[in-house]
Amino acid sequence: MVSLKKIVEINREGWVLFHSNSCGYCLEIKKNLGIIKWTAINKRECSNIICPPQITSFPTWLNTRTKKTWSGAGVFR
């Protein structure tokens, strides 16, 4: 399981999780993290807002500094 310290490190590195409340993988990440870690992580819910053009699926991580993306559910497994 990912630690709260790791969440803080991910946030400091500039990573943001783009997710949808209708995405099964996203809901699995939320469940696995728990409410405290889920609240602490940098994230944007994309169901009701326009996501950046490089976000084509959920969940997708975007590094706001390097503009690199990573898609998939396995980041917290």
N, C-alpha and C positions, 0 to 999 in steps of 0.2 A: 504494500500500500504506500502511496506517495505521502510524504510528510508535509506538514505546514511549512517547514523550512524550504522544501523544494518548490512549493507554490510561490513563496516570496522570491526565490531565485528566478523562476520562470517569468514572473511579473517584471522583475528588474531587468531581465534580458530583453524585454520589449514584446514578448509573446502575448497575443490576444486570441482567445477562442471565439470563433464565430459559430453559432449554433442555432438550432431551431427547436422550439418546444414540441414539434411534431416528429422529430428525428429520434428513432429508437436508440441509435448509438449515443446520441447526445444525452438522452435520458439515462442511459446506462452509466455514462461518465458522471453525471450528477449524483446518481445513486451511490456509485462506488466512492466518490469523494466525500460524501456527507455534507450536511448543510454548512458547517463552518468553513471547510475548504472550498466548497462551491461558491460561497459568498466572497471568499478572499481572492479568488482567481479573476484576472482580467478577462472579461468576456463581453460579447455583444450578441444579443438575440436578434436574429434576422427575419423573423416572420413578418414584422410590421414596419421594418425600415429597409432602406436600400443598402445592400452590402457593397463593399468595394468590388470592382470587376473581376479580380483574381479569385474571389470566393465563388466557386461553382458547385460545391457540394458541402454537406455537413457530416461530421464536424470538420472544420478547417482551422488550423492555427496559422496566424499571420504574424511575422515578426515586423513590428512597426519601424524598426531601425534598418534592417537589411532587406526588407520586402520579400523575404523567403516565405514560402507557404509549406505546410505539411498537412495532408488530409488523411483522416483515418481515425478509427476508434481505439487503436492499440496504445496510445501514448501513456495511459495510466494503468496498463495491465501488468 
